[in-house]
Amino acid sequence: MGDMGLSGRIKAVIMLIVGIIAIGLLTWGVGKIYIELLGKSSHANITPVQTVSTDTNTLTGNVLTLAAAKFWTCQVGVFQSDKNAQIKKEQLMVLNLKAEVISTNPWTVGIGLGHSAEELKGLKQALTDKGIATVAKQFELPERSFRVTGNGTQLTAELLTNVNTILQVGLTPEALVKENQVWNALAGDHPPTQLEGLHLVFNKIREKTTVIDQKVLALSLYFESQRVINKLSGK
């Protein structure tokens, strides 16, 4: 009887232990399922944030922020009307020089783009040799934020960010390569028509074999990017 009583107690202890383990496993399983369901529920309520990574230019959601930038150009004239500025631009085009009207009231006509006046010395001398007097002029752009939506949002942000980086640090081979890579990766068969002019300027710059010729065309990057920005801003 003593042995049977001991055996019964051992069985009871074993059953108790098994019961405790079973309850623990059940609790762990229910808790895990709850956490997974909670995680899925939280994930469903989170909207992914699209981000373009550069040091100072960012795309958060659909709002693109371009950091302040400074650039230099060879100023060839300042006019009191757009008509006279356009006449000057056409005169320079006859000489195979790509000029742009880069400010209004007064209207400023410039050729070339550089990060500093020193960087434009070669271009300035080349223009002087053609009989074109110029003055190195710095332009400052404040930080700008605007909404980018619709077809090609990421491509638009990448191209405008690339141009703004060029305005900040100057035209580099890396920037030209990056634009081509981004266009090939994101443009697809039907890129936004508003970006085609900007991409065309990049292509023309890449075709030039000298740094001076590239700098002459680089100001058009600013002009075309402003046209895209104005359209996005409803101007």
C-alpha positions as semicolon CSV with decimal commas, in nm:
position;residue;x (nm);y (nm);z (nm)
1;M;0,000;0,000;0,000
2;G;0,292;0,233;0,076
3;D;0,444;0,168;-0,264
4;M;0,110;0,229;-0,435
5;G;0,063;0,552;-0,243
6;L;0,411;0,673;-0,346
7;S;0,348;0,576;-0,708
8;G;0,024;0,769;-0,705
9;R;0,194;1,076;-0,566
10;I;0,467;1,056;-0,832
11;K;0,206;1,026;-1,106
12;A;0,023;1,326;-0,962
13;V;0,342;1,535;-0,960
14;I;0,421;1,432;-1,320
15;M;0,069;1,520;-1,431
16;L;0,098;1,856;-1,254
17;I;0,429;1,930;-1,429
18;V;0,288;1,827;-1,766
19;G;-0,014;2,046;-1,704
20;I;0,203;2,346;-1,616
21;I;0,414;2,295;-1,932
22;A;0,100;2,262;-2,146
23;I;-0,045;2,582;-2,003
24;G;0,288;2,761;-2,061
25;L;0,306;2,648;-2,424
26;L;-0,053;2,747;-2,485
27;T;0,005;3,091;-2,334
28;W;0,322;3,141;-2,540
29;G;0,144;3,037;-2,859
30;V;-0,150;3,269;-2,803
31;G;0,086;3,555;-2,717
32;K;0,291;3,500;-3,032
33;I;-0,021;3,497;-3,252
34;Y;-0,143;3,816;-3,085
35;I;0,190;3,993;-3,141
36;E;0,197;3,885;-3,508
37;L;-0,159;4,009;-3,560
38;L;-0,075;4,335;-3,386
39;G;0,233;4,377;-3,605
40;K;0,033;4,314;-3,922
41;S;-0,233;4,560;-3,810
42;S;0,026;4,829;-3,737
43;H;0,203;4,771;-4,068
44;A;-0,123;4,810;-4,258
45;N;-0,170;5,157;-4,112
46;I;0,178;5,284;-4,206
47;T;0,219;5,468;-4,537
48;P;0,567;5,419;-4,684
49;V;0,771;5,740;-4,713
50;Q;0,955;5,783;-5,042
51;T;1,303;5,921;-4,991
52;V;1,565;6,058;-5,230
53;S;1,897;6,047;-5,050
54;T;2,143;6,331;-5,095
55;D;2,321;6,539;-4,836
56;T;2,082;6,834;-4,846
57;N;1,800;6,762;-5,095
58;T;1,512;6,544;-4,977
59;L;1,184;6,396;-5,095
60;T;0,948;6,326;-4,805
61;G;0,616;6,184;-4,912
62;N;0,541;6,388;-5,224
63;V;0,712;6,709;-5,110
64;L;1,054;6,772;-5,263
65;T;1,287;7,012;-5,084
66;L;1,583;7,152;-5,275
67;A;1,849;7,309;-5,058
68;A;1,979;7,660;-5,114
69;A;2,236;7,683;-5,391
70;K;2,482;7,934;-5,540
71;F;2,623;7,929;-5,890
72;W;2,816;8,157;-6,124
73;T;2,763;8,249;-6,488
74;C;2,924;8,477;-6,747
75;Q;2,681;8,768;-6,766
76;V;2,666;8,916;-7,117
77;G;2,394;9,174;-7,067
78;V;2,122;9,318;-6,843
79;F;1,810;9,453;-7,013
80;Q;1,496;9,643;-6,914
81;S;1,269;9,425;-7,128
82;D;1,235;9,059;-7,218
83;K;1,227;9,151;-7,587
84;N;1,577;9,301;-7,580
85;A;1,706;9,006;-7,376
86;Q;1,568;8,763;-7,634
87;I;1,731;8,961;-7,916
88;K;2,067;8,932;-7,739
89;K;2,013;8,562;-7,687
90;E;1,941;8,513;-8,059
91;Q;2,251;8,713;-8,156
92;L;2,464;8,482;-7,946
93;M;2,294;8,177;-8,092
94;V;2,412;8,288;-8,438
95;L;2,764;8,259;-8,295
96;N;2,679;7,903;-8,182
97;L;2,665;8,011;-7,819
98;K;2,383;7,885;-7,598
99;A;2,275;8,174;-7,376
100;E;1,983;8,183;-7,134
101;V;1,769;8,453;-6,976
102;I;1,817;8,365;-6,611
103;S;1,639;8,648;-6,429
104;T;1,365;8,898;-6,498
105;N;1,299;9,263;-6,424
106;P;1,574;9,336;-6,512
107;W;1,634;9,056;-6,760
108;T;1,981;8,904;-6,732
109;V;2,139;8,705;-7,012
110;G;2,421;8,466;-6,926
111;I;2,640;8,200;-7,079
112;G;2,778;7,901;-6,893
113;L;2,759;7,773;-6,540
114;G;3,027;7,720;-6,278
115;H;3,074;7,672;-5,906
116;S;3,295;7,981;-5,875
117;A;3,425;8,280;-6,073
118;E;3,763;8,104;-6,087
119;E;3,604;7,801;-6,248
120;L;3,467;8,021;-6,529
121;K;3,798;8,188;-6,618
122;G;3,858;7,961;-6,917
123;L;3,509;8,021;-7,056
124;K;3,534;8,394;-6,991
125;Q;3,860;8,411;-7,187
126;A;3,715;8,205;-7,473
127;L;3,425;8,451;-7,498
128;T;3,663;8,747;-7,486
129;D;3,854;8,594;-7,777
130;K;3,526;8,598;-7,973
131;G;3,477;8,966;-7,893
132;I;3,214;8,906;-7,625
133;A;3,267;9,099;-7,302
134;T;3,134;8,930;-6,992
135;V;3,120;8,977;-6,616
136;A;3,129;8,686;-6,372
137;K;2,799;8,699;-6,184
138;Q;2,684;8,495;-5,886
139;F;2,322;8,390;-5,841
140;E;2,173;8,262;-5,517
141;L;1,873;8,033;-5,489
142;P;1,688;7,995;-5,157
143;E;1,565;7,661;-5,027
144;R;1,259;7,556;-5,227
145;S;0,984;7,306;-5,143
146;F;0,702;7,194;-5,372
147;R;0,478;6,896;-5,432
148;V;0,571;6,631;-5,688
149;T;0,282;6,407;-5,790
150;G;0,157;6,198;-6,078
151;N;0,348;5,999;-6,336
152;G;0,723;5,991;-6,285
153;T;0,733;6,129;-5,931
154;Q;1,059;5,953;-5,843
155;L;1,221;6,039;-6,178
156;T;1,123;6,405;-6,142
157;A;1,267;6,422;-5,792
158;E;1,591;6,251;-5,893
159;L;1,651;6,478;-6,194
160;L;1,574;6,801;-6,011
161;T;1,788;6,691;-5,717
162;N;2,075;6,615;-5,952
163;V;2,054;6,959;-6,113
164;N;2,040;7,128;-5,774
165;T;2,350;6,936;-5,666
166;I;2,526;7,061;-5,982
167;L;2,428;7,416;-5,886
168;Q;2,572;7,356;-5,538
169;V;2,903;7,190;-5,628
170;G;2,951;7,235;-6,002
171;L;2,917;7,015;-6,310
172;T;3,093;6,681;-6,261
173;P;3,127;6,362;-6,469
174;E;2,958;6,175;-6,184
175;A;2,648;6,395;-6,208
176;L;2,624;6,333;-6,584
177;V;2,659;5,957;-6,536
178;K;2,404;5,954;-6,255
179;E;2,140;6,133;-6,462
180;N;2,180;5,883;-6,744
181;Q;2,153;5,589;-6,504
182;V;1,843;5,732;-6,334
183;W;1,674;5,804;-6,668
184;N;1,743;5,454;-6,799
185;A;1,615;5,297;-6,477
186;L;1,299;5,506;-6,421
187;A;1,188;5,675;-6,744
188;G;1,038;5,366;-6,910
189;D;0,865;5,388;-7,248
190;H;0,652;5,691;-7,160
191;P;0,844;5,939;-6,942
192;P;0,675;6,263;-6,835
193;T;0,689;6,510;-7,125
194;Q;0,787;6,790;-6,887
195;L;1,118;6,614;-6,820
196;E;1,219;6,547;-7,180
197;G;1,372;6,893;-7,232
198;L;1,587;6,856;-6,921
199;H;1,704;6,510;-7,025
200;L;1,785;6,641;-7,373
201;V;2,016;6,906;-7,223
202;F;2,197;6,637;-7,024
203;N;2,243;6,436;-7,345
204;K;2,384;6,738;-7,531
205;I;2,630;6,808;-7,251
206;R;2,747;6,446;-7,251
207;E;2,814;6,473;-7,626
208;K;3,056;6,765;-7,579
209;T;3,423;6,672;-7,574
210;T;3,565;6,975;-7,389
211;V;3,496;7,108;-7,042
212;I;3,437;7,461;-7,173
213;D;3,174;7,341;-7,421
214;Q;3,005;7,148;-7,142
215;K;3,002;7,455;-6,918
216;V;2,845;7,663;-7,197
217;L;2,548;7,427;-7,210
218;A;2,528;7,369;-6,834
219;L;2,334;7,691;-6,773
220;S;2,048;7,536;-6,970
221;L;2,019;7,276;-6,691
222;Y;1,922;7,558;-6,456
223;F;1,681;7,707;-6,712
224;E;1,507;7,375;-6,785
225;S;1,490;7,273;-6,419
226;Q;1,325;7,607;-6,335
227;R;1,071;7,548;-6,610
228;V;0,983;7,209;-6,456
229;I;0,967;7,357;-6,105
230;N;0,743;7,643;-6,218
231;K;0,506;7,395;-6,382
232;L;0,494;7,182;-6,066
233;S;0,430;7,496;-5,863
234;G;0,147;7,602;-6,094
235;K;0,325;7,911;-6,227
